[in-house]
């Protein structure tokens, strides 16, 4: 599938889920859990803890606002999933102020600096790679101005559709929370999420009341130190995560990122050569998903019907961009050869439709 999640899972990785169950409080399982957690740190480029949760990435959206915010949070909104994170904050009773931009434009560091100069915020929420638009926000630059302008503000980043396909340097950029889901660039089945959290963020969590139970990071930390979780983990998915992280590290993270960049460039070049405009502006384009303006009036359902006969599928636009755009995912274990085959099939459809 050439959609921005869930993605195809390698059969060998999928088969890991069928291994015999282990008691989740057993030494055997704790060893697997510990290895997966330590390898995940390499993926996040961090020395800080990584939590593993039986949830989607949205669960860690809730964890961020419940653990790090008593009242005031700045929500950077320029896409559907940034909007969702803002809604999560509001639904948890937080004062969620919005720094918005047109969906075709990034959240700039200059605008963040201005917002932080006007009011003190406990945390800032920003999406690194917006799955709905194929746009990358300049998180490194944003983090730098946050530290300069409001050093006590925690920096929370959604890397759901980028981590594993693009470099997110948590420690190098000075981030406090980076969260992701399994079913995108990690190329795992849905149902498990990961979040790396800094020491100072954990210190803040200890001061926040009403953190809830399931996503209480202070509670999770006590269990993590024993290579465990407060509630029963998704054992089969942890098996798969452990195996997939080893596979990713064997490929090499830089090599993996280069493969994703090559697939993205091929897709962009194809679109431009067919007279199709890219939704995100140059310099802020995702290397895991490309959103294309549907200026040719392609009926995505018919296109997918054509592609399905060839074992392929792309994605329609998301939310308010449905039918106005379509999205091509190039993440996980896909290769440049896979992309060439997809784009050739799309050319066949366009020729036939013409």
C-alpha positions, 0 to 999 in steps of 0.5 A, a space after each residue: 500500500 502506498 498510503 500514509 499508514 497503516 503500511 504493509 508489514 514484512 511477513 517475517 515481522 508480522 509473524 513475530 506476533 504469533 510467537 508463544 505468549 509470555 507472562 508480561 511480568 516474566 524475566 523473559 519478556 522483560 528482557 525483550 521489552 528492555 531491548 526494544 526500549 534501548 533500541 528505540 532510544 537510538 531511533 529517537 536519537 536520545 539518551 532519555 527514556 522511551 515509553 511503549 504504550 498499547 495505544 495509537 499515537 493519539 494516546 500520547 497526545 493526551 499524555 502530553 497535555 495531562 502530564 505537562 500542562 496545568 493550564 496554558 498550552 500553545 498549540 501550533 495548528 496548520 493541519 488536521 492532526 495538529 488540530 486534533 492535538 489542540 482538541 485533545 488539549 481542550 477536551 482535557 480542560 486546558 487553556 489551549 491557545 492556537 498559533 495557526 497557519 494556512 495548511 499550505 504554510 509551515 509554523 515559523 520560528 519567528 511566529 512562535 517567538 512572538 507568541 511566547 513573548 506575549 504569554 507564558 506557556 507550560 508547553 508548546 505542541 507542534 507536529 513535525 510531519 503533518 500527514 494530512 498535508 505532506 508538510 514538515 514544520 521546522 521543529 529544530 528552529 522552533 525548538 531553538 527560539 523556544 529555548 531562547 524566548 521561554 526556556 521553561 516551556 516544554 517542547 512536545 513534538 508529534 513525529 507519528 508519520 516521520 520517525 523512522 523515515 526522517 531524522 528527528 534528533 530529540 537530544 540534539 534539538 533539545 526536545 522534551 517529548 517526541 511521540 510516534 505510532 507503529 503503523 507508519 514509517 516504523 512499518 509495524 501493525 497498528 496498536 502500539 505507540 512510543 514516546 521519548 520524554 526528557 528528565 525535565 518533562 518528567 520533573 514537571 509531570 510530578 508537579 501536575 495534578 490529575 494526570 489520569 491513570 492509563 497515561 500517567 507518565 509518573 506511574 509508567 516510569 515506575 514500571 519502566 524502570 523494571 522493564 514493564 508497564 502498569 497494565 498488560 502490554 500488547 505482547 505480540 506487538 512488542 515482539 514485532 517492535 523488537 524485531 523491527 527495530 533490530 532490522 531498522 538498525 541493521 539497515 542503518 538509520 542514515 541509509 533508511 532516511 536516504 531511501 525515504 528521501 529518494 522515494 520522496 524525490 522520485 514522487 515529486 519529480 513525477 508529479 511535476 512532470 505530469 503538471 501536478 502541483 505539490 501541496 506543501 511549499 518547497 523546503 517544507 516537504 515530507 519525505 514520507 508522504 507527498 500530498 498532491 493538488 488534484 488539479 486534473 480532477 482525478 476520481 481517486 476512488 476510480 484510480 484506486 479501483 484501477 490500482 487495486 487490480 495491480 495490488 496497489 492503493 494510494 490515499 485520498 486527501 484527508 478531512 477538508 482536503 478530500 478530493 481536492 488532493 490525493 496522497 502518496 505514501 512512501 514510507 516503511 519498507 517500500 523501495 524506489 523500485 516499488 515507487 517506480 512501479 506505482 507511478 508507472 501504473 498511475 501513468 497507465 491510468 491517466 493515459 486511459 482516463 484521457 
